[in-house]
Amino acid sequence: MALRLTPVLRRAARALEDVDLIKVLRSEINHELSSPSSFQDNSAGSPGDFAVDWDSTESQDVVLRRKLGSGEEVAVSALLGEILPETPSRPTYPREILMKVCLTKPGLSSVLQFDCRAQENSPFLISSAHFLRSAEHQSPSSYRGPLFSTLDPDLQNALEEYLAERGVDQLLVNYLLHHLHTKEQGQYVSWLQKLEAMVGQTADAAAEKQQV
């Protein structure tokens, strides 16, 4: 004869499953807190002359800004990209960063945007450079410029130097790599803790019903 579970037994079984999940979650949280990633031992570095304009604990990105004496403004938004392929020399930072560098000048309505990517121990790479105009002038068919890799090497180098002169250099890349990886680590632990709290609340409620 098949065993028929009563509502009380079903709740008890679910509560046991929740307890097992809570144990695993607590083990993972303790591991993350007691065994910090290798990059957390590194110096955070400095954003240089940039100021942090946006950095919410709920978002993946960070936005930095600086204003030059000429009135030109440079804004850099960055977030983590894909996990890098494994190599014999394990990198300190396992993911690359994706950056959008936007430059504006007084009296000009258009914005010059560079799409860049960077990873540890490598110079940042420019993927594209194009102009952004106001929304009413945007069109899906608007010309966004050539592939950066197809430009003359001298022009590529000159544009990279153009950004470096405005503070978008390896020092900034190193700061962003450390900051974004540390931020993601904290967000992961926070997510685990919220999940543990929610599952724990469900388990407590189930236990109370079982006692009734």
MARSEPA-833450 format. One record per residue (C-alpha): residue number from 1; chain; residue in one letter; x, y, z. Coordinates in nm, 2 decimals. Each point is the difference from the previous one (the first is absolute). Layout:
# residues N
+-----+--------+---------+--------+--------+--------+
: num : cadena : residuo :      x :      y :      z :
+-----+--------+---------+--------+--------+--------+
: NUM :      A :       A :      X :      Y :      Z :
...
+-----+--------+---------+--------+--------+--------+
END
This chain:
# residues 212
+-----+--------+---------+--------+--------+--------+
: num : cadena : residuo :      x :      y :      z :
+-----+--------+---------+--------+--------+--------+
:   1 :      A :       M :   0.00 :   0.00 :   0.00 :
:   2 :      A :       A :   0.14 :   0.34 :  -0.10 :
:   3 :      A :       L :   0.09 :   0.23 :   0.29 :
:   4 :      A :       R :  -0.24 :   0.29 :   0.01 :
:   5 :      A :       L :   0.15 :   0.32 :   0.13 :
:   6 :      A :       T :  -0.22 :   0.21 :   0.22 :
:   7 :      A :       P :   0.03 :   0.38 :  -0.03 :
:   8 :      A :       V :   0.20 :   0.00 :   0.32 :
:   9 :      A :       L :   0.25 :  -0.25 :  -0.14 :
:  10 :      A :       R :   0.03 :   0.20 :  -0.32 :
:  11 :      A :       R :   0.07 :   0.32 :   0.19 :
:  12 :      A :       A :   0.26 :  -0.19 :   0.21 :
:  13 :      A :       A :   0.17 :  -0.13 :  -0.32 :
:  14 :      A :       R :   0.01 :   0.34 :  -0.15 :
:  15 :      A :       A :   0.14 :   0.15 :   0.32 :
:  16 :      A :       L :   0.28 :  -0.26 :   0.00 :
:  17 :      A :       E :   0.09 :   0.09 :  -0.36 :
:  18 :      A :       D :   0.01 :   0.37 :   0.10 :
:  19 :      A :       V :   0.23 :  -0.08 :   0.29 :
:  20 :      A :       D :   0.24 :  -0.18 :  -0.24 :
:  21 :      A :       L :   0.00 :   0.29 :  -0.23 :
:  22 :      A :       I :   0.07 :   0.24 :   0.28 :
:  23 :      A :       K :   0.30 :  -0.21 :   0.11 :
:  24 :      A :       V :   0.14 :   0.02 :  -0.35 :
:  25 :      A :       L :  -0.06 :   0.38 :  -0.02 :
:  26 :      A :       R :   0.16 :   0.06 :   0.33 :
:  27 :      A :       S :   0.30 :  -0.21 :  -0.10 :
:  28 :      A :       E :   0.04 :   0.20 :  -0.32 :
:  29 :      A :       I :  -0.04 :   0.33 :   0.19 :
:  30 :      A :       N :   0.27 :  -0.10 :   0.26 :
:  31 :      A :       H :   0.23 :  -0.11 :  -0.28 :
:  32 :      A :       E :  -0.03 :   0.34 :  -0.18 :
:  33 :      A :       L :   0.05 :   0.20 :   0.31 :
:  34 :      A :       S :   0.29 :  -0.21 :   0.14 :
:  35 :      A :       S :   0.18 :  -0.06 :  -0.33 :
:  36 :      A :       P :   0.00 :   0.32 :  -0.19 :
:  37 :      A :       S :   0.10 :  -0.01 :  -0.37 :
:  38 :      A :       S :   0.36 :   0.07 :  -0.09 :
:  39 :      A :       F :  -0.09 :   0.34 :  -0.15 :
:  40 :      A :       Q :  -0.12 :   0.13 :   0.34 :
:  41 :      A :       D :   0.36 :  -0.01 :   0.12 :
:  42 :      A :       N :   0.10 :   0.25 :  -0.28 :
:  43 :      A :       S :   0.00 :   0.38 :   0.05 :
:  44 :      A :       A :  -0.32 :   0.17 :  -0.12 :
:  45 :      A :       G :   0.20 :   0.26 :  -0.18 :
:  46 :      A :       S :  -0.14 :   0.34 :  -0.09 :
:  47 :      A :       P :  -0.23 :   0.14 :  -0.27 :
:  48 :      A :       G :   0.24 :   0.28 :  -0.04 :
:  49 :      A :       D :  -0.17 :   0.33 :  -0.08 :
:  50 :      A :       F :  -0.33 :  -0.17 :  -0.05 :
:  51 :      A :       A :  -0.28 :   0.03 :   0.25 :
:  52 :      A :       V :  -0.26 :  -0.28 :   0.06 :
:  53 :      A :       D :  -0.33 :   0.12 :  -0.14 :
:  54 :      A :       W :  -0.21 :  -0.32 :   0.04 :
:  55 :      A :       D :   0.07 :  -0.32 :   0.19 :
:  56 :      A :       S :  -0.31 :  -0.16 :   0.14 :
:  57 :      A :       T :   0.03 :  -0.33 :   0.19 :
:  58 :      A :       E :  -0.30 :  -0.12 :  -0.20 :
:  59 :      A :       S :   0.15 :   0.06 :  -0.34 :
:  60 :      A :       Q :   0.29 :  -0.17 :  -0.18 :
:  61 :      A :       D :   0.15 :   0.31 :  -0.14 :
:  62 :      A :       V :   0.20 :   0.30 :   0.12 :
:  63 :      A :       V :   0.01 :   0.35 :  -0.16 :
:  64 :      A :       L :   0.30 :   0.24 :   0.04 :
:  65 :      A :       R :   0.03 :   0.36 :  -0.12 :
:  66 :      A :       R :   0.26 :   0.26 :  -0.03 :
:  67 :      A :       K :   0.00 :   0.36 :  -0.14 :
:  68 :      A :       L :   0.31 :   0.14 :  -0.17 :
:  69 :      A :       G :   0.11 :   0.36 :   0.02 :
:  70 :      A :       S :  -0.12 :   0.06 :  -0.36 :
:  71 :      A :       G :  -0.36 :  -0.09 :   0.11 :
:  72 :      A :       E :   0.02 :  -0.34 :  -0.17 :
:  73 :      A :       E :  -0.17 :  -0.27 :   0.20 :
:  74 :      A :       V :   0.10 :  -0.37 :   0.00 :
:  75 :      A :       A :  -0.24 :  -0.27 :   0.13 :
:  76 :      A :       V :   0.09 :  -0.36 :   0.04 :
:  77 :      A :       S :  -0.26 :  -0.27 :   0.07 :
:  78 :      A :       A :   0.13 :  -0.35 :   0.06 :
:  79 :      A :       L :  -0.12 :  -0.35 :   0.10 :
:  80 :      A :       L :   0.13 :  -0.35 :   0.00 :
:  81 :      A :       G :   0.00 :  -0.20 :  -0.33 :
:  82 :      A :       E :   0.05 :  -0.37 :  -0.07 :
:  83 :      A :       I :   0.21 :  -0.23 :   0.20 :
:  84 :      A :       L :   0.33 :  -0.04 :  -0.16 :
:  85 :      A :       P :   0.12 :  -0.34 :  -0.13 :
:  86 :      A :       E :   0.22 :  -0.19 :   0.24 :
:  87 :      A :       T :   0.37 :   0.03 :  -0.05 :
:  88 :      A :       P :   0.30 :  -0.17 :   0.16 :
:  89 :      A :       S :   0.08 :   0.33 :   0.18 :
:  90 :      A :       R :  -0.33 :   0.05 :   0.19 :
:  91 :      A :       P :  -0.10 :   0.37 :  -0.01 :
:  92 :      A :       T :  -0.07 :   0.19 :   0.31 :
:  93 :      A :       Y :  -0.32 :   0.14 :  -0.16 :
:  94 :      A :       P :  -0.20 :  -0.27 :  -0.18 :
:  95 :      A :       R :  -0.21 :   0.24 :  -0.20 :
:  96 :      A :       E :   0.06 :   0.28 :  -0.25 :
:  97 :      A :       I :  -0.16 :   0.34 :   0.03 :
:  98 :      A :       L :  -0.21 :   0.18 :  -0.26 :
:  99 :      A :       M :   0.02 :   0.38 :  -0.01 :
: 100 :      A :       K :  -0.18 :   0.28 :  -0.18 :
: 101 :      A :       V :   0.20 :   0.32 :   0.00 :
: 102 :      A :       C :  -0.20 :   0.31 :  -0.10 :
: 103 :      A :       L :   0.15 :   0.33 :  -0.07 :
: 104 :      A :       T :  -0.19 :   0.33 :  -0.03 :
: 105 :      A :       K :   0.13 :   0.35 :  -0.08 :
: 106 :      A :       P :  -0.16 :   0.34 :   0.07 :
: 107 :      A :       G :  -0.21 :   0.12 :  -0.28 :
: 108 :      A :       L :  -0.04 :  -0.34 :  -0.17 :
: 109 :      A :       S :  -0.31 :  -0.20 :   0.03 :
: 110 :      A :       S :   0.14 :  -0.33 :  -0.12 :
: 111 :      A :       V :   0.19 :  -0.25 :   0.22 :
: 112 :      A :       L :   0.30 :  -0.19 :  -0.10 :
: 113 :      A :       Q :  -0.02 :  -0.36 :   0.14 :
: 114 :      A :       F :   0.27 :  -0.26 :   0.01 :
: 115 :      A :       D :  -0.10 :  -0.36 :   0.07 :
: 116 :      A :       C :   0.29 :  -0.17 :   0.17 :
: 117 :      A :       R :   0.09 :  -0.33 :   0.18 :
: 118 :      A :       A :   0.29 :  -0.08 :   0.22 :
: 119 :      A :       Q :   0.14 :  -0.28 :   0.21 :
: 120 :      A :       E :   0.28 :  -0.06 :   0.25 :
: 121 :      A :       N :   0.36 :   0.06 :  -0.12 :
: 122 :      A :       S :  -0.12 :   0.11 :  -0.35 :
: 123 :      A :       P :  -0.05 :   0.35 :  -0.14 :
: 124 :      A :       F :  -0.36 :   0.10 :  -0.05 :
: 125 :      A :       L :  -0.14 :  -0.05 :  -0.35 :
: 126 :      A :       I :  -0.23 :   0.23 :  -0.19 :
: 127 :      A :       S :  -0.27 :  -0.18 :  -0.18 :
: 128 :      A :       S :  -0.17 :   0.30 :  -0.16 :
: 129 :      A :       A :  -0.02 :   0.38 :  -0.01 :
: 130 :      A :       H :  -0.32 :   0.17 :  -0.10 :
: 131 :      A :       F :  -0.20 :   0.32 :   0.05 :
: 132 :      A :       L :  -0.33 :   0.01 :   0.20 :
: 133 :      A :       R :  -0.25 :   0.26 :  -0.08 :
: 134 :      A :       S :  -0.33 :   0.10 :   0.16 :
: 135 :      A :       A :  -0.28 :  -0.26 :  -0.01 :
: 136 :      A :       E :  -0.20 :   0.17 :  -0.28 :
: 137 :      A :       H :   0.30 :  -0.02 :  -0.23 :
: 138 :      A :       Q :   0.07 :  -0.37 :   0.07 :
: 139 :      A :       S :  -0.08 :  -0.26 :  -0.26 :
: 140 :      A :       P :   0.06 :  -0.38 :  -0.01 :
: 141 :      A :       S :   0.18 :   0.06 :  -0.33 :
: 142 :      A :       S :   0.22 :   0.28 :   0.12 :
: 143 :      A :       Y :   0.37 :  -0.05 :  -0.09 :
: 144 :      A :       R :   0.19 :  -0.08 :   0.32 :
: 145 :      A :       G :   0.35 :   0.01 :  -0.14 :
: 146 :      A :       P :   0.23 :  -0.28 :  -0.12 :
: 147 :      A :       L :   0.12 :  -0.30 :   0.20 :
: 148 :      A :       F :   0.29 :   0.13 :   0.21 :
: 149 :      A :       S :   0.22 :  -0.29 :  -0.09 :
: 150 :      A :       T :  -0.03 :   0.10 :  -0.37 :
: 151 :      A :       L :   0.15 :   0.35 :   0.06 :
: 152 :      A :       D :   0.36 :   0.08 :  -0.09 :
: 153 :      A :       P :   0.22 :  -0.11 :   0.29 :
: 154 :      A :       D :   0.14 :   0.35 :   0.05 :
: 155 :      A :       L :  -0.36 :   0.14 :   0.03 :
: 156 :      A :       Q :  -0.08 :  -0.28 :   0.25 :
: 157 :      A :       N :   0.30 :   0.09 :   0.21 :
: 158 :      A :       A :  -0.08 :   0.37 :  -0.02 :
: 159 :      A :       L :  -0.36 :  -0.06 :   0.13 :
: 160 :      A :       E :   0.13 :  -0.22 :   0.28 :
: 161 :      A :       E :   0.24 :   0.28 :   0.10 :
: 162 :      A :       Y :  -0.28 :   0.25 :  -0.02 :
: 163 :      A :       L :  -0.19 :  -0.20 :   0.26 :
: 164 :      A :       A :   0.31 :  -0.05 :   0.21 :
: 165 :      A :       E :   0.06 :   0.38 :   0.02 :
: 166 :      A :       R :  -0.35 :   0.03 :   0.15 :
: 167 :      A :       G :   0.07 :  -0.26 :   0.27 :
: 168 :      A :       V :  -0.13 :  -0.31 :  -0.17 :
: 169 :      A :       D :   0.31 :  -0.21 :   0.05 :
: 170 :      A :       Q :   0.13 :  -0.31 :   0.16 :
: 171 :      A :       L :  -0.02 :   0.15 :   0.35 :
: 172 :      A :       L :  -0.37 :   0.06 :  -0.04 :
: 173 :      A :       V :  -0.05 :  -0.35 :  -0.15 :
: 174 :      A :       N :   0.18 :  -0.15 :   0.31 :
: 175 :      A :       Y :  -0.23 :   0.20 :   0.23 :
: 176 :      A :       L :  -0.31 :  -0.11 :  -0.18 :
: 177 :      A :       L :   0.11 :  -0.37 :  -0.01 :
: 178 :      A :       H :   0.04 :   0.00 :   0.37 :
: 179 :      A :       H :  -0.30 :   0.20 :   0.09 :
: 180 :      A :       L :  -0.25 :  -0.19 :  -0.22 :
: 181 :      A :       H :   0.13 :  -0.34 :   0.10 :
: 182 :      A :       T :  -0.02 :   0.10 :   0.37 :
: 183 :      A :       K :  -0.35 :   0.14 :  -0.06 :
: 184 :      A :       E :  -0.12 :  -0.32 :  -0.16 :
: 185 :      A :       Q :   0.14 :  -0.21 :   0.28 :
: 186 :      A :       G :  -0.19 :   0.21 :   0.26 :
: 187 :      A :       Q :  -0.32 :  -0.02 :  -0.21 :
: 188 :      A :       Y :   0.03 :  -0.38 :  -0.02 :
: 189 :      A :       V :   0.04 :  -0.03 :   0.38 :
: 190 :      A :       S :  -0.30 :   0.23 :   0.05 :
: 191 :      A :       W :  -0.21 :  -0.21 :  -0.25 :
: 192 :      A :       L :   0.09 :  -0.32 :   0.20 :
: 193 :      A :       Q :  -0.09 :   0.17 :   0.33 :
: 194 :      A :       K :  -0.34 :   0.11 :  -0.14 :
: 195 :      A :       L :  -0.07 :  -0.34 :  -0.14 :
: 196 :      A :       E :   0.09 :  -0.16 :   0.34 :
: 197 :      A :       A :  -0.23 :   0.24 :   0.18 :
: 198 :      A :       M :  -0.29 :  -0.07 :  -0.23 :
: 199 :      A :       V :   0.04 :  -0.38 :   0.01 :
: 200 :      A :       G :   0.04 :   0.02 :   0.38 :
: 201 :      A :       Q :  -0.32 :   0.20 :   0.04 :
: 202 :      A :       T :  -0.18 :  -0.26 :  -0.21 :
: 203 :      A :       A :   0.14 :  -0.28 :   0.21 :
: 204 :      A :       D :  -0.10 :   0.17 :   0.32 :
: 205 :      A :       A :  -0.35 :   0.05 :  -0.13 :
: 206 :      A :       A :  -0.03 :  -0.36 :  -0.09 :
: 207 :      A :       A :   0.13 :  -0.11 :   0.34 :
: 208 :      A :       E :  -0.26 :   0.21 :   0.17 :
: 209 :      A :       K :  -0.28 :  -0.15 :  -0.21 :
: 210 :      A :       Q :   0.12 :  -0.34 :   0.08 :
: 211 :      A :       Q :  -0.02 :   0.07 :   0.38 :
: 212 :      A :       V :  -0.36 :   0.12 :  -0.03 :
+-----+--------+---------+--------+--------+--------+
END
